[in-house]
Amino acid sequence: MQGELVSINVSDGGVPKLPRQRAAIRMTGVDGDRQANRQIHGGPSRAVCLYSLDLIAALQSEGHPIAPGTIGENFTISGVPWGSLTPGVWVDVGEVSLELTDYANPCRNIAGSFLNRDMRRVSVRLYPEWSRLYARVVKEGTVTVGDPVIVR
């Protein structure tokens, strides 16, 4: 199963995360990215956050003002059936290897990306297969927009 990395998103803390063309990926996360609350976000098992461009488009069609990076994902990918990505699955993004570790619970910081600020739309408990995913970095490297995303 193969998709594409369509956006790499970073910020100095908080959202939206802004796009960049390429980034070094370390065990600790994406170079140039920082989380405002390290007790909830970041760390070795939550080094990279991923989301689907296909789901962003579906949410936009429902009227949500979401866009790549606005809900805090570092990698926005397309072409991969999102439901096939679950904790324990390995994903190669360009020369980087990731292991998906957990679903990312929505928090109030991303509320502006949703109608009526109702971010429950990406809650794994309420809408399975619509949640962001966290990953740990298994193999470090550099990624560039357009890199292949291969699910193993």
C-alpha positions as semicolon CSV with decimal commas, in nm:
position;residue;x (nm);y (nm);z (nm)
1;M;0,000;0,000;0,000
2;Q;0,155;0,331;-0,105
3;G;0,061;0,697;-0,066
4;E;0,239;1,031;-0,068
5;L;0,364;1,286;0,182
6;V;0,177;1,603;0,081
7;S;0,269;1,836;0,368
8;I;0,532;1,857;0,643
9;N;0,408;2,082;0,924
10;V;0,597;2,240;1,214
11;S;0,553;2,516;1,471
12;D;0,733;2,670;1,764
13;G;0,448;2,547;1,983
14;G;0,076;2,522;1,920
15;V;-0,132;2,527;1,604
16;P;-0,150;2,578;1,322
17;K;0,168;2,401;1,225
18;L;0,302;2,564;0,909
19;P;0,423;2,384;0,596
20;R;0,782;2,334;0,498
21;Q;0,928;2,155;0,196
22;R;1,168;1,925;0,381
23;A;1,267;1,835;0,735
24;A;1,507;1,619;0,931
25;I;1,331;1,358;1,142
26;R;1,498;1,251;1,466
27;M;1,403;1,006;1,741
28;T;1,282;1,312;1,933
29;G;1,061;1,441;1,649
30;V;1,064;1,676;1,353
31;D;1,345;1,934;1,352
32;G;1,198;2,281;1,395
33;D;0,883;2,154;1,568
34;R;0,799;2,208;1,933
35;Q;0,495;2,117;2,138
36;A;0,342;2,368;2,377
37;N;0,251;2,097;2,631
38;R;0,511;1,818;2,645
39;Q;0,309;1,624;2,903
40;I;0,040;1,558;2,642
41;H;0,228;1,585;2,311
42;G;0,574;1,482;2,193
43;G;0,821;1,244;2,348
44;P;0,971;0,927;2,198
45;S;0,640;0,743;2,145
46;R;0,468;1,056;2,009
47;A;0,756;1,200;1,806
48;V;0,555;1,246;1,486
49;C;0,181;1,307;1,440
50;L;0,015;1,199;1,113
51;Y;-0,315;1,277;0,945
52;S;-0,484;1,218;0,611
53;L;-0,538;1,474;0,335
54;D;-0,827;1,258;0,218
55;L;-0,999;1,298;0,557
56;I;-0,921;1,671;0,560
57;A;-1,099;1,702;0,223
58;A;-1,398;1,504;0,356
59;L;-1,416;1,725;0,667
60;Q;-1,393;2,038;0,449
61;S;-1,687;1,908;0,244
62;E;-1,884;1,892;0,571
63;G;-1,804;2,261;0,626
64;H;-1,518;2,232;0,874
65;P;-1,246;2,501;0,830
66;I;-0,965;2,244;0,858
67;A;-0,648;2,246;0,645
68;P;-0,313;2,063;0,654
69;G;-0,135;2,142;0,981
70;T;-0,429;2,308;1,155
71;I;-0,496;2,012;1,381
72;G;-0,130;1,974;1,473
73;E;-0,017;1,692;1,248
74;N;0,345;1,691;1,135
75;F;0,284;1,473;0,828
76;T;-0,021;1,510;0,608
77;I;-0,042;1,210;0,375
78;S;-0,269;1,106;0,089
79;G;-0,357;0,788;-0,092
80;V;-0,350;0,551;0,205
81;P;-0,680;0,412;0,339
82;W;-0,675;0,574;0,683
83;G;-0,856;0,284;0,850
84;S;-0,561;0,057;0,764
85;L;-0,336;0,267;0,989
86;T;-0,354;0,152;1,348
87;P;-0,108;0,136;1,639
88;G;0,159;-0,124;1,568
89;V;0,167;-0,064;1,191
90;W;0,500;0,043;1,038
91;V;0,513;0,324;0,783
92;D;0,808;0,432;0,570
93;V;0,808;0,798;0,465
94;G;1,092;0,853;0,221
95;E;1,402;0,735;0,407
96;V;1,235;0,751;0,750
97;S;1,071;0,454;0,923
98;L;0,794;0,503;1,178
99;E;0,593;0,274;1,403
100;L;0,242;0,398;1,478
101;T;0,199;0,399;1,856
102;D;-0,138;0,550;1,950
103;Y;-0,430;0,767;1,850
104;A;-0,406;1,138;1,927
105;N;-0,697;1,263;2,134
106;P;-0,836;1,599;2,023
107;C;-0,773;1,896;2,251
108;R;-0,923;2,245;2,267
109;N;-0,626;2,391;2,079
110;I;-0,753;2,242;1,752
111;A;-1,115;2,347;1,802
112;G;-1,088;2,631;1,549
113;S;-1,058;2,371;1,271
114;F;-1,413;2,248;1,331
115;L;-1,766;2,379;1,296
116;N;-1,889;2,518;1,626
117;R;-1,542;2,436;1,765
118;D;-1,660;2,075;1,805
119;M;-1,339;1,877;1,767
120;R;-1,507;1,551;1,863
121;R;-1,522;1,485;1,487
122;V;-1,168;1,341;1,512
123;S;-1,225;1,150;1,837
124;V;-1,137;0,783;1,793
125;R;-1,404;0,691;2,049
126;L;-1,683;0,865;1,857
127;Y;-1,559;0,839;1,498
128;P;-1,331;0,538;1,453
129;E;-1,087;0,575;1,166
130;W;-1,095;0,959;1,177
131;S;-0,835;1,022;1,451
132;R;-0,482;1,149;1,409
133;L;-0,205;0,900;1,486
134;Y;0,119;0,928;1,679
135;A;0,437;0,746;1,577
136;R;0,780;0,673;1,714
137;V;1,081;0,714;1,487
138;V;1,248;0,380;1,414
139;K;1,489;0,510;1,148
140;E;1,593;0,875;1,131
141;G;1,643;1,067;0,808
142;T;1,517;1,354;0,598
143;V;1,175;1,375;0,436
144;T;1,061;1,593;0,148
145;V;0,711;1,676;0,028
146;G;0,627;1,425;-0,244
147;D;0,811;1,135;-0,077
148;P;0,636;0,797;-0,099
149;V;0,450;0,670;0,207
150;I;0,466;0,292;0,224
151;V;0,260;0,095;0,477
152;R;0,428;-0,230;0,585
